[in-house]
Amino acid sequence: MNKKPLLTVSLLSFSLSMALAATTAFAGPREQAKRIHDRIAGVPPSELVLGNMEALLADANPANDIDAALMATNNPEFYRVTLKNFAASWTNRDQSQFVALNDYTATVIGLVRDELDFRQVLYGDIIYIGDPALGLPAYANGNNNHYEALENQGVDLQAELVQRTQSSVNGLPSDATAGVMTTRAGAQAFFIAGTNRAMLRFTLLNHLGRDLEQLQDTSRSPDRIRQDVSRSPGGDSRLFLNNCVGCHSGMDPLAQAFAYYNFNYDADNDPTGINGQMVYNDVGQTDPTTGTRVTAKHHINSTNFPFGYVTPDDGWDNYWRAGVNSLLGWDSTLTGSGNGAKSLGMELAHSRAFAEYQVTKVFRAVCLREPGDSNDRGQVTTITNSFIANGHNLKRVWAEVALYCKGE
């Protein structure tokens, strides 16, 4: 068999790889500036911007490097495309980026744009809407028309998003707001049907980088596991003791924070809740099934194990502050207990794991790979420390990561 064509292709491939490596290895300030801009904004810079970035990178003062990278965040496409795609998968159970702009993603974009403490994403009384002067459909609790119109018109989100208190827009009491968790999109995805455990699971997955299987700890007390969890699934109690308890012993005491929330929708004619609406049982409101503010979904399937925990209110406790999950770096200034989604959001967002995972997500988006070797992992640690020290400003994280991946 003639091996020459294969050898020729292999040599050509090797030559191209070496050429690309050489280009990266000897990239000058202009090439580095273009790479930074491309990775952050997703589009080439103008000649003026490229020249200004190049000059800053070529300057002997390394403090100017951050200013150079931040110039790329001034491009409207950073907000309209990069950040929208960055956050879109957090808003649905399929983790798809192919979803319309909504109040969840708009709020993430606004927090980054305004360089606010990004931890508010899980507990702030904050939301971003389109400027009313644009003549868009008004924000509505029962549909996403406002944001779809905002996106369809190709509006510059850097200029036209305005900050509001969430309570003034969706009618929740301020102390019941919890950042993106209590946006309409968040509720549609994670308060719909079920038992509201999905809100906890996907918040952990999207914002702390841990799914429930990674958090299993069978050493925690099972005293708060609800009645709907069978203690002998399939007739075998060992499955509960060696598997189910590992997640539910920590998950159920935390998810209790969502006891007063629900998402009402027409399951027969609108199964995905396109026209559904989040509801919250405020003080003085009682559910006819439970006789308390706790929604009926928290008492479903009670015959699975009648002696299990019956949810009485929205009081939560973090059993994962002890045991193996203490490594998530919980904030020692917080108590690890509270009532409602807002205080739970603060517990999660003030953890070291939250800060580190924000940096990891930006690293993936900018460097187009997972943090791999010791240099990458060390840089994630360094940028995480900087993120914390700089008031949890996520826009700066984009700049710092882009500088690391700019090529030498």
N, C-alpha and C positions, 0 to 999 in steps of 0.2 A: 504493500500500500504506500502511496506517495505521501510523505509527511511534510513536504515543503510548504504547502499552503498554510497548514496549521502553525508551522514554525514562523512563517512570515507574519501571520496575524498576531501571534504571541509577542513577537519582537516589536510590532507596531504598537500593540497595546502597552507594552512596557515603556516604549519611547514616549508615548503620550502621557503616561502616568508620571514619568520622570520630568517631562516638560511642565506639567501642571504643578508638580511638587516644587520645581524650581521657581515657577511664577509666584507661588504662595510664599516660598521661603525668602524671596528677595523683593517682596511687594514694598513699594515705597509709599510715602504719605498719600499720594494721589490714589493709588490702587486701594490702600487701606480705607480711605475716606469713602470711596465708591462702594466697597464691600459693606461698610458700616451702614451707609444709607440704604443700600439694597435690602439688607437683612432687616432693618427696622421698619422702613416705609414700604418695602416691596416694589418700589419703582426707582428708576435712576434719578439722581439729583440734577438740578439745573446746573449750568456751568458756573453761575455765581455762587450757589450753595457749595458745589464741589470745591471751588477755589477757596472759599472761606474755611471749609472743613480741612482742606489740605494744609492751609497756612497754620491752623491751630495745631494740627498733628505734627507738623514739622518744627514747631516751636520747641525750644529746649525745656520749657516749663511743662511738666507732666500734668499740672492742674488744668491746663487748657484742653487736654484730651477729652475730659468729660463734657466740656462746653461744645467741642466738635461733635461728639456723638449725640448730644441733646439737640443739635441743630436738625438732625434727621427726624426727630419727633415733632417738628413744626410742619412737616408735610401732612396735608389733610388725609392722605391715604393711610397713614399710621393709625388714625382713628376710624376711618370709614371701612377699612379692610383688615389691617393687621390685628387691631385690638378686637374688632368684631369677631373675626375668626378665632382669635385666642380664647374668647370667653363663650362662644356659641355652644360648644359641646358640654359646657357645665349646666346648660339650661334644659336638658332633656335626658331621659333615661337611656336612649340609644346612643348617647354621647356623640351625636352627629353635629358637624359644623354647618350642615345644609339646612339651616332654619332661619326664619326671618328675624330681623332686629326686634328686640322686645325690651321691656323695662329692666330685666335682669342685665342683659348685655350693655344697654345704654348706661346703667348705673356703674358698671365696671369701667366703661370708657370714661365717664365723667370723673370718677375718683382718680384715675391715672392722669387724665388731662390736667386736673386742678392740683395735682401733687399733694393730695390729702392723705391722711393716715389710712392706709389701705385696709387696716383691720376693721374699719367701719363697714366693710363689705358684708360682714356677718352680724352686725348689731346696730348700725347707725339708723337714725330716723332720717333717711336720705334717699332721694331718687332723682333721676335725671329724665327730663322730658324735652320735646322739641320746643323751640321758642314759639310762644303763642302768636307772635307776629307773622309766622309763616302761613297761617290760615289752615293748619292741619286739623283733622278731626280731633276733638278733645280727648284727653286721656279718659279711658273707660274701664271700670272694673270687670266688665263683661265681654271684652274683646281686645284684640291687639291692633285695631285699625290705625291708631295714632302712630305707632312705630313702623308699621308696614308702609304707611304713606310717607313717613320721614325717610325711609330707605328707598322707596320707589322714586322719590323725587331727586335722589342723589345729593341730598343736603350735606353740606360740610359740617360734620359732627363736631369738629374742633371749634367751630364758631357758633353753631346753632343749638347746642345742648345747653339747657339751663337747669340749675340745681333747685330742687324744692324739698321741703320736708315731706317724707312719705305720708305722714299722718294727714297732711293737708290735701293730699291727692287721692289716696285710696280710702280715707275715712277711718283707718285703724287708730286706736288710742296710741299716743306716742310711745308708751311703755310696752306696747305689743308689737312695735315695729322691730325688725331684725335684719336690716340690710336686704340683700338679695333673697334671703329665705322667705321674706314676706312680700316680695314683689308678686305681681299677678303671674308672671311666667314661672317663677319658682313654685308657687302654689299649684299651678296647673300641672306641672311635671311631678311634684313630689308630695302634695297633699291630696291628690286625686285618689279616690277609692282607698283600699288598703287600710293601714293602721297608723300612718304617719311615720313609721320607722324608715321609710324610703328617704324622707328629708334628712334624717341623721346620716344614713348610709352614704347618700350622694354628696352631702356636705363634707363628710370625712374623706371621701374619695377625691373630690374635686379641689378641696382646699387644704387638706393635710396629707394627701397622697397615700392614704391607707384605706384599703377595703376591709370589710369585717373579718375576712379570713386571716388577714395579717394582724388583727388585733385580738384574736382569740386568747383567752386566759381562763382556764378552768379553775383557777385558784380563787376567783372572786365569788362572793356570796350570791346564791340564786334567789334571794328573798324578794326581789322586785320583778321577777319574770312573770308576765301576765298569764291570765287563764287560757288564752288562745294557743299557747305553746304546749303541746302534748309532752308529758314526762315519759311516755313510752311509745315513741313514734314507730309504727309498724309492729307494735307489741314488744319492743326491745328497749328497756330503760337504759341500756348501755349507750345507745345512740345519743340520748339526751345528755347523759353524764359526761361523755367523752367528746361530744361535738356541739350540740345545740347550746349547752350551758356556757360554752366558751365565748360565744357571741352575745347571747341574750342577757347574761348576767351584767355585762357592762352597757349594752345597747339600751335595754328597756329603761333603766333608771335615767339615762340621758334623754331618750326620745319622749319621756313624760313631759318635757318642756313644751311639746306641741299639742297638749291635751285639749286645748280650746279652739284649735284650728280645723277647718275642713275646706273642701273645694266642692261646691255644688254644681252639678251638671246633669244633663239628660243622657243617661247611660245608653238608652235605646237609640236615640236619634242623633246624638252628638257624643260618641264614645271617647273621643280624645279631649273633650271639654273646650272646644274652640270658642264656644259662647258661654262657658261656665264662669263662676265667680267665687273667689275666696270669701269665706265667712269666718267670723271670730266671735266667740261667746264672751261678751264683756260682762262686767260686774252687773248682777241683777238678771242676767239671762240664764235660763236653764234649758237643758236638753230634755225633751219629754221622755226619752228612753232611760237616761241615767238619773234624772232628777237633780243634776248638778250642772256646772258649767262644762263638764267633760263631755265631749262629743260621743255619740253612740258608737262610732267605729272603734273606740277604745275598750268597749265591752263586748265586742263580737266574739263568737265561738267560745263563750265562757264555759261550756260544758266539756271542752277538751281536757281541762283540768280545773274543776270547780274550786279547788283549794289554792289556786294560784293568786297572784296579786291583782287586786281590783283598783284601778286607777282612780284616786279620789280628787286630784287637783293637778296643777301643772308644776308641782315641785320636782326638781331634778337633782340628782347627785352623781358625781363623777367617780365611780368605783375604780376607774382606770388610773387614778392618781397614784395608786399603789400597784405593786406587781410589775410585770414586764413592761406595761405601757406607761409607767412613770418616765420611761426614756423619751417620751414625746415632748418632754420639757414644759410641763405645766407651770403657769405663772404662780409663784409662791405668794404674791400679794393678793391673790384671789382665794376664795374659800373652797371652791370646788363644789358648791351647792348654790341653789337659787330657785327662782320661779320664772317660768316663761322663756320664750325663745331669745329675747334680747340678752339676758344674762348668760344663757348657754352659748350664744354666739360669741360673747366676750371671752368665755372660758376657752373656746376652741381657737379663736383668732389671736389670743395672747400666748399661745403655746409656741415653743421653738419650732415644732414641726410645721406649723402654719407658715412661719417666715421662711423656713428653708424650702418648703415646697413651692412658694411663689417664685423663688429664684430658680428652682429646678425647671419649672414650667417655662420661664422666660429663656433659660438656657436651651431647652429643646427647640423653642420657636426661632431663636436667633442663630444658634450654632448648628442646627439641623441634625442633632444627635443627642443621645443621652450622655450625661456626664460619665465618662468612662474611666480613665486612668487616674492616678493619684493627683496629677496636676489639675485635672478637671474638678475632682472632688474637693481639692484644697481651695480652688477658686470659688466653688459654690459656698463653702464655709466663709471665705473672706467677704464675698458679696452679701451673704446673709447677715453677717455682722454689720456691714455698711448699711444695709437696708434697715436694720433695727436702729442703728445710731443716727440715721438721717430721717427719723420720724416715719418709717415705713412708707417711704416715697417710692412707689413702684416704677414711675417713669425713669428715675435714676437707675434702677436695676436694669432696664433695657439698655441704657447707655453703657453701664459697666460691663455687662455681658458682651455687648457688641464690641467693645474695646478688646476684650479677651480673645474674641474669635475673628479679629480683623485681619489676621495674617501678619507674618513678620517680614 
